[in-house]
Amino acid sequence: MVLLFTTDLLCLATETNIMLKDPECAVDILAVFYSLSFALNPNFSKVFPPHAEILEYSNSIAERFDVNRYIVTNTEWEGAY
């Protein structure tokens, strides 16, 4: 689940910034590593899929397993203790 949260939050944080600047933005890690073992995605369009595709997959998994209710947005990070 950590990968899902990390990927989803990272994508949400960069969605507007990167997507608007470069719609062809893609990952540099094989698609298979973005596919969770309990929710495999054999439908990635490329070996190194576009950012939007990873975001779509992450969002669909979050929705499917109802984890969106645990994600807190509009929160300022003050540091780790």
SEDORO-326676 format. One record per residue (C-alpha): residue in three letters; z, x, y. Coordinates in nm, 3 decimals. Each point is the difference from the previous one (the first is absolute). Layout:
REM residues N
<r><residuo>ALA</residuo><up>Z</up><east>X</east><north>Y</north></r>
...
***
This chain:
REM residues 81
<r><residuo>MET</residuo><up>0.000</up><east>0.000</east><north>0.000</north></r>
<r><residuo>VAL</residuo><up>0.058</up><east>0.288</east><north>0.238</north></r>
<r><residuo>LEU</residuo><up>-0.371</up><east>0.081</east><north>-0.001</north></r>
<r><residuo>LEU</residuo><up>-0.079</up><east>-0.359</east><north>0.090</north></r>
<r><residuo>PHE</residuo><up>0.243</up><east>-0.004</east><north>0.291</north></r>
<r><residuo>THR</residuo><up>-0.106</up><east>0.344</east><north>0.120</north></r>
<r><residuo>THR</residuo><up>-0.370</up><east>-0.076</east><north>-0.020</north></r>
<r><residuo>ASP</residuo><up>0.035</up><east>-0.347</east><north>0.146</north></r>
<r><residuo>LEU</residuo><up>0.214</up><east>0.106</east><north>0.293</north></r>
<r><residuo>LEU</residuo><up>-0.214</up><east>0.305</east><north>0.067</north></r>
<r><residuo>CYS</residuo><up>-0.313</up><east>-0.212</east><north>-0.005</north></r>
<r><residuo>LEU</residuo><up>0.158</up><east>-0.262</east><north>0.224</north></r>
<r><residuo>ALA</residuo><up>0.107</up><east>0.268</east><north>0.244</north></r>
<r><residuo>THR</residuo><up>-0.346</up><east>0.156</east><north>0.015</north></r>
<r><residuo>GLU</residuo><up>-0.214</up><east>-0.310</east><north>-0.049</north></r>
<r><residuo>THR</residuo><up>-0.087</up><east>-0.057</east><north>0.363</north></r>
<r><residuo>ASN</residuo><up>-0.004</up><east>0.363</east><north>0.112</north></r>
<r><residuo>ILE</residuo><up>-0.217</up><east>0.153</east><north>-0.270</north></r>
<r><residuo>MET</residuo><up>-0.216</up><east>-0.300</east><north>-0.088</north></r>
<r><residuo>LEU</residuo><up>-0.111</up><east>-0.050</east><north>0.358</north></r>
<r><residuo>LYS</residuo><up>-0.076</up><east>0.369</east><north>0.051</north></r>
<r><residuo>ASP</residuo><up>-0.171</up><east>0.057</east><north>-0.335</north></r>
<r><residuo>PRO</residuo><up>-0.089</up><east>-0.300</east><north>-0.217</north></r>
<r><residuo>GLU</residuo><up>-0.116</up><east>0.242</east><north>-0.271</north></r>
<r><residuo>CYS</residuo><up>0.347</up><east>0.155</east><north>-0.031</north></r>
<r><residuo>ALA</residuo><up>0.069</up><east>0.063</east><north>-0.369</north></r>
<r><residuo>VAL</residuo><up>0.270</up><east>0.155</east><north>-0.213</north></r>
<r><residuo>ASP</residuo><up>-0.014</up><east>0.350</east><north>-0.147</north></r>
<r><residuo>ILE</residuo><up>0.189</up><east>-0.091</east><north>-0.317</north></r>
<r><residuo>LEU</residuo><up>-0.167</up><east>-0.158</east><north>-0.302</north></r>
<r><residuo>ALA</residuo><up>0.009</up><east>-0.380</east><north>0.001</north></r>
<r><residuo>VAL</residuo><up>0.174</up><east>-0.009</east><north>-0.336</north></r>
<r><residuo>PHE</residuo><up>0.313</up><east>0.143</east><north>0.165</north></r>
<r><residuo>TYR</residuo><up>0.017</up><east>-0.297</east><north>0.239</north></r>
<r><residuo>SER</residuo><up>-0.013</up><east>-0.247</east><north>-0.288</north></r>
<r><residuo>LEU</residuo><up>0.346</up><east>-0.095</east><north>-0.124</north></r>
<r><residuo>SER</residuo><up>0.050</up><east>0.007</east><north>-0.378</north></r>
<r><residuo>PHE</residuo><up>0.119</up><east>-0.362</east><north>-0.010</north></r>
<r><residuo>ALA</residuo><up>-0.282</up><east>-0.125</east><north>0.226</north></r>
<r><residuo>LEU</residuo><up>-0.304</up><east>0.213</east><north>-0.073</north></r>
<r><residuo>ASN</residuo><up>-0.303</up><east>-0.025</east><north>0.223</north></r>
<r><residuo>PRO</residuo><up>-0.319</up><east>0.099</east><north>-0.183</north></r>
<r><residuo>ASN</residuo><up>-0.208</up><east>-0.139</east><north>0.287</north></r>
<r><residuo>PHE</residuo><up>0.022</up><east>0.277</east><north>0.259</north></r>
<r><residuo>SER</residuo><up>-0.352</up><east>0.052</east><north>0.134</north></r>
<r><residuo>LYS</residuo><up>0.017</up><east>0.380</east><north>0.006</north></r>
<r><residuo>VAL</residuo><up>0.196</up><east>0.286</east><north>-0.155</north></r>
<r><residuo>PHE</residuo><up>0.141</up><east>0.060</east><north>0.350</north></r>
<r><residuo>PRO</residuo><up>0.013</up><east>-0.356</east><north>0.138</north></r>
<r><residuo>PRO</residuo><up>-0.004</up><east>-0.093</east><north>0.369</north></r>
<r><residuo>HIS</residuo><up>0.328</up><east>-0.055</east><north>0.180</north></r>
<r><residuo>ALA</residuo><up>-0.068</up><east>-0.374</east><north>0.031</north></r>
<r><residuo>GLU</residuo><up>-0.033</up><east>-0.033</east><north>-0.377</north></r>
<r><residuo>ILE</residuo><up>0.336</up><east>0.170</east><north>-0.063</north></r>
<r><residuo>LEU</residuo><up>0.158</up><east>-0.223</east><north>0.264</north></r>
<r><residuo>GLU</residuo><up>-0.151</up><east>-0.312</east><north>-0.160</north></r>
<r><residuo>TYR</residuo><up>0.131</up><east>0.102</east><north>-0.344</north></r>
<r><residuo>SER</residuo><up>0.348</up><east>0.082</east><north>0.136</north></r>
<r><residuo>ASN</residuo><up>0.022</up><east>-0.329</east><north>0.185</north></r>
<r><residuo>SER</residuo><up>-0.116</up><east>-0.199</east><north>-0.303</north></r>
<r><residuo>ILE</residuo><up>0.264</up><east>0.165</east><north>-0.220</north></r>
<r><residuo>ALA</residuo><up>0.273</up><east>-0.058</east><north>0.259</north></r>
<r><residuo>GLU</residuo><up>-0.104</up><east>-0.364</east><north>0.017</north></r>
<r><residuo>ARG</residuo><up>-0.032</up><east>-0.039</east><north>-0.377</north></r>
<r><residuo>PHE</residuo><up>0.350</up><east>0.135</east><north>-0.066</north></r>
<r><residuo>ASP</residuo><up>0.154</up><east>-0.157</east><north>0.311</north></r>
<r><residuo>VAL</residuo><up>0.125</up><east>0.326</east><north>0.151</north></r>
<r><residuo>ASN</residuo><up>-0.116</up><east>-0.086</east><north>0.351</north></r>
<r><residuo>ARG</residuo><up>0.329</up><east>-0.177</east><north>0.060</north></r>
<r><residuo>TYR</residuo><up>0.180</up><east>0.334</east><north>-0.041</north></r>
<r><residuo>ILE</residuo><up>-0.216</up><east>0.190</east><north>0.248</north></r>
<r><residuo>VAL</residuo><up>0.152</up><east>0.033</east><north>0.344</north></r>
<r><residuo>THR</residuo><up>-0.241</up><east>0.043</east><north>0.291</north></r>
<r><residuo>ASN</residuo><up>0.046</up><east>0.080</east><north>0.368</north></r>
<r><residuo>THR</residuo><up>0.285</up><east>0.237</east><north>-0.081</north></r>
<r><residuo>GLU</residuo><up>0.071</up><east>0.326</east><north>0.178</north></r>
<r><residuo>TRP</residuo><up>0.079</up><east>0.304</east><north>-0.215</north></r>
<r><residuo>GLU</residuo><up>0.300</up><east>0.188</east><north>0.136</north></r>
<r><residuo>GLY</residuo><up>0.041</up><east>0.253</east><north>-0.280</north></r>
<r><residuo>ALA</residuo><up>0.142</up><east>0.051</east><north>-0.345</north></r>
<r><residuo>TYR</residuo><up>0.365</up><east>0.053</east><north>-0.070</north></r>
***
